[in-house]
Structure formats: structure tokens, C-alpha cells
Amino acid sequence: MPVIDVHRIKLHIQELNPDGEETIILIHGMFSNLAVYYFNIAPMLAENFRVILYDMRGHGMSEKVNEGYDLASMTDDLYALMEELKVDKTHLVGYSYGGLVALKMAIRYPEKIDKLVVIEGPDPNEQETLTIIDTYSKEFLIHYVNNFADTTKMQMGKRQLERNHRMYEFLFNETTIRSDMESEKDFFQQKPLSQLTHETLLIYGEHSNCVPSGNTLASKIADANLVLVPGDHNVPIQQPETIGSQLLLFFNKNVDLDICDANLLVVKQSA
């Protein structure tokens, strides 16, 4: 598995179709890893694009570090990753907390980002987002996996559950992840968010508790379209073909429109 040194830490990456003319970088959510895209969505995109996936610091096979889970540090990692891989400009896709990383990256380094996609990006100020952190404990691991983790709906064997358990325990008990995530609670209220000029696609599950967050982002970002697809917060797992197809359409590549038409509800479309 490729591991590269960036920003003084080691990040695990995967790259598909390295000769593609345009690049897409995919960012997973907190308490997950790049596998959320690797087996379904990424191969669809790789037919037309260079696709880069990576495990965020402390996640998956990347280096376990004790601090730096705030959005500024996460975007420092991503910027350094792009420099190391010689990516001058990229389309950027972020899921859940990874969606907030994508937004922060577009704010800090607008010249590095082409089109922007946020999938199920939560408002950090919502009490439910913070409650997930506050109520986590060892005995509730299975409940957490079944209800909140990106891996919901996947069939997990004992070994995978144990591996995830170790990752959760490390992140919650040995890092600054709680305080770092709580420090971002005013992110949706910050002025730079409303100054984004990137063409932006917001994808949310129609039954997700995060839909109000999507509405907030749609009201703040001028060139943003909000679409709802069947499912909840775990739409990349529940609807990978629909998500992949929507991404390809957004990035202006031919795709089977029947898949999209059957599953897509446009909530807010830019003029």
C-alpha cells in the first residue's frame, strides 16, 4: 500500500488512472477510511479521470497522530499531498467531515480547486454532531457503527470490527479529535463560506438528519446546486452508482442518465 510523507506525517494513498487529464481527489469522513469510495465510486470516476484517495491522519493506514484534526491542519495535509503528487489543480469531493475539509480547502486555496462536491457535510454546530462525540464509549461501538459511521450497511467481520474498534479508541481516547471538532462549531457562520465562487454540488440523503445543513450551504454558496438522493447519511454506501453518476455528470462526462433521473431530486439550482 503506497504511503507518502507529507506535512511531517505519513499518509496512505491510492491512485487510479494516473495518466488522466483531470484529477479528482476524494476525502472520506471521520472514523472511516478511503474504502468508502475505493470499491465502487472511485472506479467509475477513474474511467475518465485521475483519481486520488487518501486516509486522513489517524485513519485507516495513515500515521496515527495525537493532534491536528481541525480543518486547518487537515487542509495543510491535503495541500502538502497535492504538492507531493504534483497536482496543480483538482476537482474535490468530500464526504461528511471530509466535506468540511473540502470547503475549508476551497476557502484557503481557491486557486487549487476546480469544481467542489460536498456529500452529507454536517453543520458542526448541530447538537447531534457533537453528541456523537460526547456519547461514544467502548460498549456502544456496535451502536456507533450501525448508526453513525461511514461503514454503516457494510457487512463487517470480526476482524474488521476489531480494527475499527482500535481506531475509534485511539481517536477518542488518545487524540485531540473531540476538542478539534468542537472548535469548528461556528464554521457555517463564518463569512468566507459565503464568498466561495466555485461551482459546487451538494448531495444529501433525503432521509438524512443533515439535510438542513445542505440547505444552509445552498443558501450561502452562490454557485451551488443541492440534490437529494434516496437514503440517509450513508448515501455513498447505499447509492454508490447514483453518487458516481452524479459526480460524472457534474464533472461533464458522459454517463447513463437513466440512473440519475430515477434517483435525483433537485432542491436548489443556481440560476
Salt bridges, closest charged atoms under 4 A:
ASP5 OD1 - LYS10 NZ 3.56
GLU15 OE2 - ARG50 NE 2.50
GLU22 OE1 - HIS91 NE2 2.82
ASP55 OD2 - HIS12 ND1 2.69
ASP76 OD1 - ARG108 NH1 2.96
ASP77 OD1 - HIS7 ND1 2.94
ASP77 OD2 - ARG57 NE 2.69
GLU83 OE2 - LYS112 NZ 3.27
ASP114 OD2 - HIS91 ND1 3.79
GLU120 OE1 - HIS233 ND1 2.72
GLU169 OE2 - HIS165 NE2 3.67
GLU199 OE1 - LYS115 NZ 3.77
GLU206 OE2 - HIS207 NE2 3.80
